[in-house]
Amino acid sequence: MASLVKLLRYHCEKKKTFRKYLTNTLFKEAIDNIEAGSNPYICVSKKDTIIKDKAFSNNNNLINIIIPDKITCLGSATFLGCQNLERIIIPKEITSIKYALFGRCSKLKTIDIPETVTSIGSYSFIYCINLINIDIPKDVTAIYMGAFESCESLESDIVIPNGVTSIKQYTFYDCTNLKNIIIPDSVVYIEDAAFFNCKSLESIYIPKSVEFIGLNAFYNCQSLKSITIPKKFDFHMRDIFKDIDLSKWKSIIFNYI
């Protein structure tokens, strides 16, 4: 054990970093991957609680990452463009997923967001093209522009937490495999192109609380079979759900509330 610790510390200190590992298995995996030039663990100094903006951006050696529990903030674009990143464990002290944090992590398939998170920043998962599943924590009150833009493999049911008041521009833009989404009664605004080209979306329930639906919000949602929407939008349906084939439009079941 002592030799493992010594070797790991040596490699980490070469990078001016340090990380305590928990088990023999983690030691072995960390050392093997460091020796191979592909360390899957984030090493930080004893004093650090923040990982700065773009700290690991465009690092294609990162594959599997465990971030120490003491880290309380991941800066903007920390892992932007880490195209080989497949798995990451986010510490429970994190309260915000910041701007472009995981943008263009094209091999990332699933991620567990801690229940402590209350906001998801703009473009935080943009072009995560293999992301299949994501659960949005129940205490999230803000999801910003383009958060899940072009997550074209995202297919799990998306539940937007009760507390979110606005679905921002491009939030689910080009999520071409998304089939179901639950919008809570707290939502007041659905902004422009929020669900643009979600062509696998099968049903949508828009609650009475919604006062505004933006331009092209549901553009090219060709697979819609059921739409539940407040009566006040009756005269704007073809603008809201633009570019759906007329033959398919006629087969959609509309429920006005």
C-alpha positions in Angstrom: 0.0 0.0 0.0 2.8 2.4 0.9 4.5 1.9 -2.4 1.2 2.5 -4.2 0.6 5.7 -2.4 4.2 6.9 -3.0 4.0 6.2 -6.7 0.6 7.8 -7.1 1.7 10.9 -5.2 4.8 11.1 -7.3 2.8 11.1 -10.5 0.3 13.6 -9.2 3.0 15.9 -7.8 4.6 16.0 -11.3 1.3 17.6 -12.3 1.4 19.8 -9.1 -1.7 17.9 -7.9 -2.8 15.5 -5.2 -5.7 13.2 -4.5 -6.4 10.7 -1.7 -7.9 7.5 -3.1 -10.2 5.2 -1.2 -9.4 1.6 -2.1 -6.6 -0.6 -3.5 -8.6 -1.0 -6.7 -8.8 2.8 -7.2 -5.0 3.1 -6.5 -4.3 0.4 -9.1 -6.6 1.8 -11.7 -5.3 5.3 -11.2 -1.7 4.3 -11.5 -2.3 2.1 -14.5 -4.0 4.9 -16.3 -1.5 7.6 -15.3 1.3 5.4 -16.6 -0.7 5.0 -19.9 -1.0 8.8 -20.1 -4.7 8.6 -19.5 -5.5 9.4 -15.8 -9.2 8.9 -15.2 -9.2 10.7 -11.8 -9.1 14.4 -11.1 -6.2 15.2 -8.8 -6.4 18.5 -7.0 -4.3 20.1 -4.3 -5.3 19.7 -0.6 -6.5 23.3 -0.4 -8.6 23.4 -3.6 -12.4 23.5 -3.4 -13.0 24.9 -6.9 -12.0 23.6 -10.3 -11.5 26.7 -12.6 -13.1 27.5 -15.9 -11.9 25.3 -18.8 -9.5 23.4 -16.5 -9.8 20.2 -18.5 -11.3 21.5 -21.7 -10.4 19.6 -24.9 -8.5 16.9 -23.0 -9.2 13.7 -25.0 -7.2 11.6 -22.5 -10.0 11.8 -19.9 -12.3 8.7 -19.9 -13.7 8.1 -16.4 -13.6 10.7 -13.8 -14.1 10.9 -10.0 -14.1 14.4 -8.6 -13.2 14.7 -4.9 -16.1 15.3 -2.5 -14.5 18.5 -1.2 -15.0 20.3 -4.6 -17.9 22.7 -4.3 -17.7 24.4 -7.7 -16.9 23.2 -11.3 -16.2 26.2 -13.5 -17.7 27.0 -16.8 -16.6 24.7 -19.7 -14.5 22.6 -17.3 -14.9 19.5 -19.5 -15.9 21.2 -22.7 -14.7 19.1 -25.7 -13.5 16.1 -23.7 -14.6 13.8 -26.5 -13.6 10.5 -24.9 -15.2 11.2 -21.5 -17.6 8.3 -20.8 -18.3 8.5 -17.1 -18.1 11.1 -14.4 -19.1 11.2 -10.7 -20.0 14.7 -9.6 -19.6 15.5 -5.9 -22.7 16.2 -3.7 -21.5 19.7 -2.8 -22.1 21.0 -6.4 -25.1 23.3 -6.6 -24.8 24.5 -10.2 -24.0 22.9 -13.6 -22.3 25.9 -15.2 -22.1 27.2 -18.8 -20.9 24.5 -21.3 -19.6 22.3 -18.5 -20.0 19.1 -20.5 -20.4 20.6 -24.0 -19.2 18.3 -26.8 -18.5 15.3 -24.5 -19.6 13.1 -27.4 -19.1 9.8 -25.7 -20.9 10.6 -22.5 -24.0 8.3 -22.3 -25.4 8.9 -18.8 -24.7 11.2 -15.9 -26.0 11.4 -12.3 -26.6 15.0 -11.3 -26.6 15.4 -7.5 -29.8 16.4 -5.8 -28.1 19.5 -4.5 -28.0 21.1 -7.9 -30.5 23.9 -8.4 -29.6 25.3 -11.8 -28.4 23.9 -15.2 -26.5 26.5 -17.2 -26.6 27.5 -20.8 -25.3 24.9 -23.3 -24.1 22.7 -20.4 -24.7 19.5 -22.4 -24.7 20.8 -25.9 -23.6 18.2 -28.5 -23.5 15.4 -26.0 -24.7 13.3 -28.9 -24.6 9.9 -27.1 -26.2 11.0 -23.9 -29.2 8.6 -23.5 -30.5 9.4 -20.0 -30.6 12.3 -17.6 -32.6 12.9 -14.5 -33.1 16.5 -13.6 -33.0 17.0 -9.8 -36.3 18.0 -8.2 -34.9 21.2 -6.7 -33.7 22.7 -10.0 -35.5 26.0 -10.6 -33.6 27.2 -13.6 -32.6 25.5 -16.9 -30.9 28.0 -19.2 -30.7 28.4 -22.9 -29.6 25.4 -25.0 -28.9 23.3 -22.0 -29.5 20.0 -23.8 -29.2 21.3 -27.4 -28.3 18.6 -30.0 -28.4 15.7 -27.5 -29.7 13.6 -30.3 -29.6 10.3 -28.5 -31.6 11.5 -25.4 -34.6 9.2 -25.3 -35.6 8.8 -21.6 -38.7 10.6 -20.3 -37.7 14.1 -19.3 -39.4 15.5 -16.1 -39.0 19.2 -15.7 -39.1 20.0 -12.0 -41.9 21.9 -10.4 -40.3 25.3 -9.8 -38.9 25.9 -13.2 -40.9 28.9 -14.7 -39.4 29.1 -18.2 -38.2 26.6 -20.8 -35.6 28.7 -22.5 -34.6 29.1 -26.1 -33.1 25.9 -27.7 -33.3 24.0 -24.4 -34.1 20.7 -26.2 -33.3 21.9 -29.7 -32.6 19.0 -32.1 -33.1 16.3 -29.5 -34.3 14.1 -32.3 -34.9 10.9 -30.1 -36.8 12.6 -27.3 -40.2 11.0 -27.0 -41.9 12.3 -23.8 -41.5 15.3 -21.6 -43.5 16.4 -18.6 -44.0 20.1 -18.2 -45.1 21.2 -14.6 -47.7 23.8 -13.7 -44.9 26.2 -12.6 -43.9 26.9 -16.2 -45.1 30.2 -17.6 -43.0 30.7 -20.7 -41.9 28.2 -23.4 -39.4 30.3 -25.5 -38.4 30.2 -29.2 -37.3 26.9 -30.6 -37.4 25.2 -27.2 -38.3 21.8 -28.8 -37.2 22.6 -32.3 -36.9 19.4 -34.5 -37.8 17.0 -31.6 -39.1 14.8 -34.4 -39.7 11.7 -32.2 -41.8 13.6 -29.6 -45.1 11.7 -29.3 -47.2 13.7 -26.9 -47.0 17.0 -25.2 -49.0 18.4 -22.2 -48.8 22.2 -21.9 -50.4 23.3 -18.6 -52.8 26.2 -18.1 -50.0 28.1 -16.4 -48.3 28.7 -19.7 -48.8 32.3 -20.9 -46.4 32.4 -23.8 -45.2 30.0 -26.5 -42.4 31.3 -28.7 -41.7 31.1 -32.4 -40.9 27.6 -33.7 -41.2 26.2 -30.2 -42.3 22.8 -31.6 -41.0 23.1 -35.1 -41.0 19.8 -37.1 -42.3 17.6 -34.2 -43.5 15.2 -36.8 -44.3 12.3 -34.5 -46.8 14.0 -32.3 -50.0 12.0 -31.7 -51.5 13.9 -28.8 -51.4 17.6 -27.8 -52.9 19.0 -24.7 -52.8 22.7 -24.6 -54.7 25.7 -23.1 -57.7 27.0 -25.2 -56.1 30.4 -25.5 -53.6 29.1 -28.0 -56.2 27.6 -30.3 -55.8 30.2 -33.1 -52.0 29.9 -33.1 -51.6 26.2 -33.4 -50.1 26.0 -36.8 -47.6 28.7 -35.9 -46.6 26.9 -32.7 -46.4 23.5 -34.3 -44.9 24.6 -37.6 -43.8 22.3 -40.4 -45.8 19.3 -39.4 -47.2 17.5 -42.5 -50.9 18.2 -43.0 -51.7 14.5 -43.2 -50.1 13.9 -39.8 -51.6 17.1 -38.4 -55.1 15.7 -39.1 -54.4 12.6 -37.2 -53.2 14.3 -34.0 -55.6 14.2 -31.0 -56.1 17.7 -29.5 -57.2 18.2 -26.0 -58.0 21.8 -25.0 -57.9 22.8 -21.3 
